[in-house]
Amino acid sequence: MKVALRVGMLVLFSYALAQPQSFSTDVKGQASLVHSSSIESSFTESPTTLRYIPQIRGDYEMNHKGRLGVDAALNLYNFSLGDSLVDMEGEFYRLTLRYDSPNSQIRFGLQKINFGPARMLRVLQWFDEVDQRDPLALSPGVWAAMGRYFFDNGVDLRIWTMADAPTRLATDLG
């Protein structure tokens, strides 16, 4: 599924770039830098963490009834101790391909699934592993497909299917 999604995104971008008048992009991101040091200790013992999440959103307006879109974000992480690099990682944070129409939306890829704030019922937070102490409110995504239909009276119906459910699910049920 992951390879098919990447190929589909490449085809969408190639086609959309050939039609520049109907393609729009939005680029943004967020960064976090945490450094800790002490007057008594040397610089070589000071830990520094840098995290950057660049995001890009592309939309291709097919006609007045439909739109194709891509949302992609990377999670770039760097941890160093003093001036030496300890750990450096980069992975997809979100990667979705979507189709929107006036009454429906279909979305495939690495996405955030959230059933609500889960303040009263912890089971609503199966797929949302947000640490409340994290100022960036990061949560790992789930490879899934989501269909959503909007009724005229304001009600919407959502249907999900997941390629890989989090390993945490089994412990929450027990």
C-alpha positions as CSV (number, residue, x, y, z in Angstrom):
1,M,0.0,0.0,0.0
2,K,2.9,2.4,0.8
3,V,4.5,1.9,-2.6
4,A,1.2,2.3,-4.4
5,L,0.6,5.6,-2.5
6,R,4.0,7.0,-3.3
7,V,3.6,6.1,-7.0
8,G,0.1,7.7,-7.0
9,M,1.5,10.8,-5.5
10,L,4.2,11.0,-8.1
11,V,1.7,10.6,-10.9
12,L,-0.6,13.3,-9.3
13,F,2.3,15.8,-8.9
14,S,3.5,15.1,-12.5
15,Y,0.0,15.7,-13.9
16,A,-0.7,18.7,-11.8
17,L,2.6,20.4,-12.7
18,A,1.6,20.1,-16.3
19,Q,-1.6,22.1,-15.4
20,P,-0.2,25.0,-13.3
21,Q,-3.3,27.2,-13.5
22,S,-5.3,24.7,-11.4
23,F,-2.7,23.5,-8.9
24,S,-2.0,25.3,-5.6
25,T,0.5,24.6,-2.9
26,D,0.9,25.6,0.7
27,V,4.2,25.1,2.5
28,K,4.7,25.5,6.3
29,G,6.3,23.8,9.2
30,Q,7.1,23.9,12.9
31,A,10.4,23.7,14.7
32,S,11.4,22.9,18.3
33,L,14.8,23.5,19.9
34,V,15.5,22.3,23.5
35,H,18.9,22.9,25.1
36,S,20.0,22.3,28.7
37,S,23.2,23.3,30.3
38,S,24.6,24.1,33.7
39,I,27.1,26.7,34.8
40,E,29.1,23.9,36.6
41,S,29.3,21.4,33.8
42,S,31.2,21.7,30.5
43,F,29.6,22.3,27.1
44,T,30.4,18.7,26.0
45,E,27.8,17.4,28.6
46,S,25.0,19.7,27.4
47,P,22.2,17.9,25.6
48,T,20.5,19.6,22.6
49,T,17.4,18.4,20.8
50,L,16.2,19.9,17.5
51,R,13.1,18.8,15.7
52,Y,11.7,20.2,12.4
53,I,8.5,19.2,10.7
54,P,8.2,20.7,7.2
55,Q,4.7,20.3,5.7
56,I,3.5,20.7,2.1
57,R,-0.1,20.6,0.9
58,G,-0.9,20.4,-2.8
59,D,-4.4,20.8,-4.3
60,Y,-5.4,20.1,-7.9
61,E,-8.8,21.5,-8.8
62,M,-10.2,19.0,-11.4
63,N,-13.5,20.8,-11.8
64,H,-16.1,22.6,-9.7
65,K,-17.2,19.2,-8.3
66,G,-13.9,17.6,-7.3
67,R,-10.4,18.2,-6.1
68,L,-7.3,16.0,-5.6
69,G,-4.8,16.7,-2.9
70,V,-1.6,15.6,-1.3
71,D,-0.5,16.3,2.3
72,A,3.0,15.4,3.3
73,A,5.1,16.1,6.4
74,L,8.5,14.9,7.5
75,N,9.7,14.5,11.1
76,L,13.3,15.4,11.2
77,Y,15.0,14.9,14.6
78,N,18.5,15.6,15.9
79,F,19.9,14.9,19.3
80,S,23.4,16.0,20.2
81,L,25.5,16.0,23.3
82,G,27.8,19.0,23.3
83,D,29.2,19.3,19.8
84,S,28.9,15.6,18.9
85,L,25.9,14.1,17.2
86,V,24.3,11.3,19.1
87,D,21.1,10.5,17.1
88,M,19.6,11.8,13.8
89,E,16.4,10.5,12.3
90,G,14.0,11.4,9.5
91,E,10.7,9.8,8.7
92,F,7.3,10.5,7.3
93,Y,5.0,12.2,9.9
94,R,2.0,12.5,7.6
95,L,1.5,11.4,3.9
96,T,-2.0,11.4,2.5
97,L,-3.6,11.4,-0.9
98,R,-7.2,12.7,-0.9
99,Y,-10.2,13.4,-3.1
100,D,-12.7,16.0,-2.0
101,S,-16.1,16.7,-3.5
102,P,-18.9,18.9,-2.1
103,N,-20.5,16.0,-0.2
104,S,-17.7,13.5,0.4
105,Q,-14.0,13.0,1.1
106,I,-11.7,10.0,0.5
107,R,-8.3,9.9,2.1
108,F,-5.5,7.3,1.9
109,G,-2.1,7.2,3.6
110,L,-0.3,7.9,6.9
111,Q,-2.7,10.0,8.8
112,K,-3.9,11.0,12.3
113,I,-7.1,9.3,13.4
114,N,-8.8,11.1,16.3
115,F,-12.2,10.1,17.8
116,G,-12.4,13.1,20.1
117,P,-10.6,14.6,23.1
118,A,-10.9,11.3,25.1
119,R,-11.1,13.1,28.4
120,M,-13.8,10.9,29.8
121,L,-13.4,7.6,27.8
122,R,-9.8,6.5,27.3
123,V,-10.8,4.0,24.6
124,L,-11.4,6.9,22.2
125,Q,-7.7,7.6,22.2
126,W,-6.6,4.2,20.7
127,F,-4.9,5.8,17.7
128,D,-4.0,9.1,19.2
129,E,-0.9,8.8,21.4
130,V,-0.5,12.5,22.1
131,D,1.6,13.2,25.2
132,Q,-0.2,16.1,27.0
133,R,3.2,17.5,28.2
134,D,4.5,17.8,24.6
135,P,4.2,21.4,23.5
136,L,4.2,20.3,19.8
137,A,1.4,17.7,20.4
138,L,2.9,15.2,18.1
139,S,1.3,11.8,17.5
140,P,2.4,8.9,15.3
141,G,0.2,8.3,12.3
142,V,-1.6,5.2,11.1
143,W,-1.6,3.8,7.5
144,A,-5.3,4.0,6.8
145,A,-8.1,4.8,4.4
146,M,-11.0,7.1,5.4
147,G,-14.2,7.8,3.6
148,R,-16.5,10.6,4.8
149,Y,-19.9,11.6,3.5
150,F,-21.6,14.9,4.5
151,F,-25.4,14.9,4.6
152,D,-27.5,18.0,3.9
153,N,-28.6,18.3,7.5
154,G,-25.1,18.7,8.9
155,V,-24.5,15.1,9.9
156,D,-21.4,13.3,8.5
157,L,-20.6,9.6,8.3
158,R,-17.0,8.3,8.5
159,I,-15.6,4.9,7.7
160,W,-12.0,3.8,8.3
161,T,-9.9,0.8,7.4
162,M,-6.3,0.5,8.6
163,A,-3.3,-1.3,7.2
164,D,-1.4,-1.4,10.4
165,A,-3.1,-0.7,13.8
166,P,-0.8,0.5,16.6
167,T,0.7,-2.2,18.8
168,R,-0.7,-0.2,21.8
169,L,-4.2,-1.2,20.9
170,A,-3.9,-4.6,22.5
171,T,-2.7,-3.2,25.8
172,D,-5.5,-0.6,26.0
173,L,-8.2,-3.4,25.6
174,G,-6.7,-5.5,28.4
